[in-house]
Amino acid sequence: MFQQILCPVDFSEASRHAIQYAVALARLHRSVLTALHVSPQEPAESRRLATEAAVLFDSATQTGIKVEVLVECGQPAHQILTRAAALPADVIVMGTHGAGGFEHLMLGSVAEKVLRKATCPVFTVPPHAPFTPGATFKKIVCAVDFSEWSLGALDKACILAEESGGAVTAVHVIEWPWHEPPVPQLEGLPPEQAAALLEYRRYQETMAKCRLDAVTKDVGGGRCRIQTRVAHGKPYAELLCAVERERADLVVMGVHSRSALDVFFFGSTTHQIVRRAPCPVLTLRH
């Protein structure tokens, strides 16, 4: 699935942690890894920097993975996006700082710009995501809102799960006026309105569950184990609950190239997942 992987390197701890996952993905997919270090100014010691970057990928080269190391000058986000398009990269793997939102992502605003503008998938790695050598993705949570791009993400999640002998939990969240749990008390409403609201909630949940079961069966095609979950509440909050409940080692999300990465969507869903998830997040643009 990922034949060409681009991994930006800035020699930070966050970057080193992301390299572990880049190598794991490369091993899983027998990929070519491109390590990219970008300096805002013309580096005087490009050869030394390339050598130091290459050392970080020793575990890959020692197992036969092809690694190309590049040192370029320019604006980091621009160079990363330009290089990703030129390869072309099937995925960009980069670390995040993990605190305070996109303004605190590794490379400052660089990661935010890459996430917003990359035309290929982006695999973000939080600093404390547990990693073991030879790690694969056994427990994957995938957000499904029945859009074309979320179904594309479900397909990719199934591919990764099949390759790893893992399972996918497909989560659909019905936005609800109340934060849950607990379930809102309806005693204050007129009986007819309370009954109608409860019936509407049950109807929404039943229809969503049927539809989710149908699309997971269609998209999954028996390639891996898939379980479904329908929840009520804020999408990012319920997705994070599913990640914790399943002890997931990967979240997969599909986003629309025109509107889903705008400020509102990023603030309400993708931003929150990338910022808060305890495991890597694979964001796929469709």
Secondary structure as UniProt FT lines:
FT   STRAND          4..8
FT   HELIX           13..29
FT   STRAND          32..39
FT   TURN            44..45
FT   HELIX           46..55
FT   TURN            56..57
FT   HELIX           58..61
FT   TURN            62..64
FT   STRAND          67..73
FT   HELIX           76..86
FT   TURN            87..88
FT   STRAND          91..95
FT   HELIX           102..104
FT   TURN            106..108
FT   HELIX           109..117
FT   STRAND          122..125
FT   TURN            127..128
FT   TURN            133..134
FT   STRAND          139..143
FT   HELIX           148..164
FT   STRAND          167..174
FT   TURN            187..188
FT   HELIX           191..220
FT   TURN            221..222
FT   STRAND          225..232
FT   HELIX           235..246
FT   STRAND          250..255
FT   TURN            257..261
FT   HELIX           263..265
FT   HELIX           266..270
FT   HELIX           271..276
FT   STRAND          281..285
//
